């Protein structure tokens, strides 16, 4: 049997100094002017306003339709139950 030797090489680790981060020069900065951010609570009617209002109305309509269907099914079941219990 051949014995294998593990080579233990010690490498010097270089410690990074906290101030050694690469600084970005002013050459790479954008020259675009930032848009003014309006206050959060301002209201402006846009295309998205109509989109969200239409979507909200559609969802409310569907929910009311589902509630109506559930009530119709419940009344039908009550009528069938009354007929079955009346026969027995």
PyMOL commands that set and color helices and strands:
alter all, ss='L'
color gray80, all
select helices_A, chain A and resi 26-28+47-87
alter helices_A, ss='H'
color red, helices_A
deselect
rebuild
show_as cartoon
